Structures are given as structure tokens and as C-alpha cells.
Amino acid sequence: MNEQIRLMDQNLKCLRDAEEKYSQKEDIYEEEIKILTDELKGAETPAEFTERLVAKLEKENLSAQRMLYQTLLDLNEM
């Protein structure tokens, strides 16, 4: 009976040690998630700005192409 109690006590100690170890790992992972989330938010803003800039440039390019095409038509009519 005493041997069983000793073994159960050892098992309990091992479980407590494992719990502490995994609790520390969980804290580390939560901090990493927070850091990565902040980095993602920081990267999204420039990406959104760049997407809007590209759309604007594409629109300006299309407008310039139309103007060039019309100029060529005008020159051919001369």
C-alpha cells in the first residue's frame, strides 16, 4: 500500500512538472502569436496602400493609352 502511494505521489509530481513545462510553452506561443499578429497588421497597411496605388496607376495608364490612340487617329486624319 505504501509503495502504491509512493508511486502515485511520483506520478503526481511528474504530472505537475509536465503541467508547468507546458504552461510555460503555452505562454511562449501566446507571445509569439501576439508578435506575429502585430507584424501582420503592420504589413497589411502598406499592402493596401500599394494595391490602391497600382489600381490608380493602371487607370492612369489606360487613360494615357486612350489619349495616345486618339492622337494617332487625329494625326492619320490630317
N, CA and C atoms as a LAMMPS dump frame, in Angstrom:
ITEM: TIMESTEP
0
ITEM: NUMBER OF ATOMS
234
ITEM: BOX BOUNDS ff ff ff
-5.0000000000000000e+02 5.0000000000000000e+02
-5.0000000000000000e+02 5.0000000000000000e+02
-5.0000000000000000e+02 5.0000000000000000e+02
ITEM: ATOMS id mol type element x y z
1 1 1 N 0.824 -1.198 0
2 1 2 C 0 0 0
3 1 3 C 0.867 1.26 0
4 2 1 N 1.91 1.24 0.84
5 2 2 C 2.825 2.386 0.88
6 2 3 C 3.535 2.579 -0.463
7 3 1 N 3.864 1.47 -1.097
8 3 2 C 4.53 1.543 -2.416
9 3 3 C 3.604 2.169 -3.455
10 4 1 N 2.339 1.818 -3.4
11 4 2 C 1.37 2.398 -4.342
12 4 3 C 1.212 3.898 -4.098
13 5 1 N 1.188 4.278 -2.841
14 5 2 C 1.085 5.708 -2.511
15 5 3 C 2.32 6.452 -3.006
16 6 1 N 3.49 5.856 -2.814
17 6 2 C 4.741 6.479 -3.279
18 6 3 C 4.73 6.633 -4.808
19 7 1 N 4.288 5.595 -5.507
20 7 2 C 4.214 5.661 -6.966
21 7 3 C 3.204 6.718 -7.422
22 8 1 N 2.084 6.772 -6.75
23 8 2 C 1.079 7.781 -7.1
24 8 3 C 1.614 9.182 -6.837
25 9 1 N 2.36 9.335 -5.759
26 9 2 C 2.966 10.626 -5.44
27 9 3 C 3.976 11.022 -6.512
28 10 1 N 4.776 10.062 -6.961
29 10 2 C 5.746 10.332 -8.024
30 10 3 C 5.028 10.708 -9.327
31 11 1 N 3.97 9.973 -9.638
32 11 2 C 3.198 10.279 -10.844
33 11 3 C 2.601 11.677 -10.772
34 12 1 N 2.089 12.014 -9.603
35 12 2 C 1.511 13.343 -9.415
36 12 3 C 2.576 14.422 -9.599
37 13 1 N 3.754 14.186 -9.057
38 13 2 C 4.854 15.139 -9.205
39 13 3 C 5.234 15.282 -10.688
40 14 1 N 5.311 14.173 -11.39
41 14 2 C 5.635 14.212 -12.831
42 14 3 C 4.574 14.988 -13.604
43 15 1 N 3.323 14.758 -13.25
44 15 2 C 2.239 15.472 -13.918
45 15 3 C 2.307 16.973 -13.639
46 16 1 N 2.618 17.346 -12.419
47 16 2 C 2.743 18.767 -12.076
48 16 3 C 3.912 19.405 -12.826
49 17 1 N 5.024 18.677 -12.908
50 17 2 C 6.18 19.188 -13.659
51 17 3 C 5.835 19.37 -15.132
52 18 1 N 5.142 18.388 -15.694
53 18 2 C 4.738 18.475 -17.102
54 18 3 C 3.772 19.633 -17.311
55 19 1 N 2.859 19.814 -16.367
56 19 2 C 1.908 20.919 -16.466
57 19 3 C 2.648 22.255 -16.483
58 20 1 N 3.617 22.411 -15.615
59 20 2 C 4.398 23.655 -15.555
60 20 3 C 5.164 23.873 -16.863
61 21 1 N 5.767 22.807 -17.355
62 21 2 C 6.531 22.885 -18.608
63 21 3 C 5.631 23.324 -19.759
64 22 1 N 4.467 22.691 -19.889
65 22 2 C 3.563 23.015 -20.986
66 22 3 C 2.897 24.373 -20.803
67 23 1 N 2.736 24.774 -19.57
68 23 2 C 2.191 26.103 -19.297
69 23 3 C 3.172 27.18 -19.77
70 24 1 N 4.452 26.947 -19.523
71 24 2 C 5.477 27.885 -19.983
72 24 3 C 5.522 27.929 -21.511
73 25 1 N 5.425 26.772 -22.147
74 25 2 C 5.404 26.721 -23.615
75 25 3 C 4.191 27.465 -24.162
76 26 1 N 3.054 27.288 -23.497
77 26 2 C 1.839 27.969 -23.931
78 26 3 C 2.022 29.478 -23.856
79 27 1 N 2.642 29.954 -22.778
80 27 2 C 2.902 31.391 -22.641
81 27 3 C 3.805 31.9 -23.766
82 28 1 N 4.818 31.115 -24.102
83 28 2 C 5.731 31.495 -25.185
84 28 3 C 4.982 31.547 -26.513
85 29 1 N 4.15 30.555 -26.774
86 29 2 C 3.39 30.518 -28.025
87 29 3 C 2.404 31.681 -28.103
88 30 1 N 1.769 32.006 -26.986
89 30 2 C 0.837 33.133 -26.984
90 30 3 C 1.567 34.441 -27.296
91 31 1 N 2.767 34.605 -26.761
92 31 2 C 3.558 35.808 -27.042
93 31 3 C 3.963 35.843 -28.516
94 32 1 N 4.363 34.696 -29.06
95 32 2 C 4.73 34.632 -30.481
96 32 3 C 3.53 34.971 -31.361
97 33 1 N 2.359 34.472 -31.007
98 33 2 C 1.144 34.775 -31.767
99 33 3 C 0.869 36.266 -31.737
100 34 1 N 1.033 36.889 -30.576
101 34 2 C 0.808 38.329 -30.444
102 34 3 C 1.784 39.105 -31.336
103 35 1 N 3.045 38.723 -31.308
104 35 2 C 4.059 39.4 -32.124
105 35 3 C 3.746 39.239 -33.607
106 36 1 N 3.425 38.022 -34.031
107 36 2 C 3.121 37.777 -35.443
108 36 3 C 1.85 38.504 -35.884
109 37 1 N 0.859 38.579 -34.995
110 37 2 C -0.371 39.309 -35.31
111 37 3 C -0.071 40.79 -35.509
112 38 1 N 0.762 41.349 -34.633
113 38 2 C 1.15 42.758 -34.77
114 38 3 C 1.924 42.99 -36.074
115 39 1 N 2.823 42.071 -36.405
116 39 2 C 3.574 42.192 -37.657
117 39 3 C 2.644 42.124 -38.865
118 40 1 N 1.663 41.242 -38.799
119 40 2 C 0.704 41.116 -39.897
120 40 3 C -0.072 42.414 -40.074
121 41 1 N -0.546 42.978 -38.97
122 41 2 C -1.278 44.241 -39.056
123 41 3 C -0.4 45.331 -39.659
124 42 1 N 0.87 45.343 -39.271
125 42 2 C 1.806 46.339 -39.809
126 42 3 C 2.067 46.144 -41.294
127 43 1 N 2.001 44.918 -41.764
128 43 2 C 2.255 44.634 -43.179
129 43 3 C 1.016 44.867 -44.033
130 44 1 N -0.16 44.742 -43.445
131 44 2 C -1.394 44.901 -44.216
132 44 3 C -1.572 46.34 -44.693
133 45 1 N -1.23 47.314 -43.877
134 45 2 C -1.42 48.717 -44.245
135 45 3 C -0.616 49.092 -45.49
136 46 1 N 0.702 48.814 -45.532
137 46 2 C 1.437 49.127 -46.762
138 46 3 C 0.927 48.339 -47.97
139 47 1 N 0.496 47.115 -47.746
140 47 2 C -0.016 46.304 -48.857
141 47 3 C -1.291 46.924 -49.428
142 48 1 N -2.178 47.38 -48.549
143 48 2 C -3.412 48.018 -49.013
144 48 3 C -3.102 49.306 -49.764
145 49 1 N -2.157 50.091 -49.262
146 49 2 C -1.754 51.326 -49.941
147 49 3 C -1.195 51.01 -51.321
148 50 1 N -0.362 49.986 -51.388
149 50 2 C 0.24 49.597 -52.666
150 50 3 C -0.827 49.136 -53.655
151 51 1 N -1.802 48.376 -53.19
152 51 2 C -2.877 47.922 -54.069
153 51 3 C -3.651 49.108 -54.634
154 52 1 N -3.942 50.103 -53.791
155 52 2 C -4.662 51.29 -54.271
156 52 3 C -3.807 52.067 -55.275
157 53 1 N -2.507 52.16 -55.004
158 53 2 C -1.606 52.864 -55.907
159 53 3 C -1.532 52.162 -57.261
160 54 1 N -1.448 50.845 -57.254
161 54 2 C -1.401 50.082 -58.511
162 54 3 C -2.691 50.287 -59.297
163 55 1 N -3.826 50.255 -58.624
164 55 2 C -5.103 50.463 -59.307
165 55 3 C -5.147 51.861 -59.934
166 56 1 N -4.673 52.856 -59.213
167 56 2 C -4.641 54.225 -59.731
168 56 3 C -3.725 54.323 -60.944
169 57 1 N -2.547 53.715 -60.854
170 57 2 C -1.607 53.751 -61.981
171 57 3 C -2.162 53.024 -63.204
172 58 1 N -2.845 51.916 -62.987
173 58 2 C -3.46 51.198 -64.106
174 58 3 C -4.524 52.062 -64.774
175 59 1 N -5.293 52.772 -63.972
176 59 2 C -6.323 53.65 -64.513
177 59 3 C -5.684 54.784 -65.314
178 60 1 N -4.62 55.384 -64.766
179 60 2 C -3.918 56.455 -65.478
180 60 3 C -3.291 55.937 -66.765
181 61 1 N -2.747 54.733 -66.713
182 61 2 C -2.139 54.143 -67.902
183 61 3 C -3.183 53.927 -68.988
184 62 1 N -4.341 53.425 -68.598
185 62 2 C -5.421 53.215 -69.559
186 62 3 C -5.844 54.539 -70.177
187 63 1 N -5.934 55.563 -69.365
188 63 2 C -6.311 56.883 -69.853
189 63 3 C -5.258 57.413 -70.831
190 64 1 N -4.002 57.218 -70.512
191 64 2 C -2.922 57.67 -71.389
192 64 3 C -2.935 56.89 -72.707
193 65 1 N -3.227 55.606 -72.652
194 65 2 C -3.302 54.806 -73.875
195 65 3 C -4.435 55.293 -74.771
196 66 1 N -5.572 55.606 -74.162
197 66 2 C -6.696 56.121 -74.947
198 66 3 C -6.34 57.451 -75.598
199 67 1 N -5.678 58.323 -74.825
200 67 2 C -5.279 59.619 -75.361
201 67 3 C -4.296 59.438 -76.513
202 68 1 N -3.335 58.538 -76.359
203 68 2 C -2.358 58.263 -77.408
204 68 3 C -3.053 57.705 -78.649
205 69 1 N -3.978 56.805 -78.466
206 69 2 C -4.71 56.23 -79.585
207 69 3 C -5.496 57.321 -80.319
208 70 1 N -6.156 58.192 -79.561
209 70 2 C -6.92 59.275 -80.179
210 70 3 C -6.004 60.231 -80.917
211 71 1 N -4.832 60.503 -80.353
212 71 2 C -3.858 61.385 -81.014
213 71 3 C -3.405 60.766 -82.334
214 72 1 N -3.156 59.458 -82.323
215 72 2 C -2.753 58.787 -83.561
216 72 3 C -3.873 58.843 -84.619
217 73 1 N -5.124 58.684 -84.187
218 73 2 C -6.243 58.802 -85.111
219 73 3 C -6.322 60.203 -85.695
220 74 1 N -6.13 61.205 -84.84
221 74 2 C -6.16 62.6 -85.291
222 74 3 C -5.05 62.875 -86.291
223 75 1 N -3.864 62.337 -86.03
224 75 2 C -2.742 62.533 -86.927
225 75 3 C -2.971 61.845 -88.27
226 76 1 N -3.608 60.698 -88.265
227 76 2 C -3.893 59.979 -89.507
228 76 3 C -4.947 60.713 -90.344
229 77 1 N -5.796 61.469 -89.689
230 77 2 C -6.827 62.219 -90.414
231 77 3 C -6.271 63.486 -91.054
232 78 1 N -5.118 63.924 -90.658
233 78 2 C -4.536 65.163 -91.206
234 78 3 C -4.068 64.999 -92.612
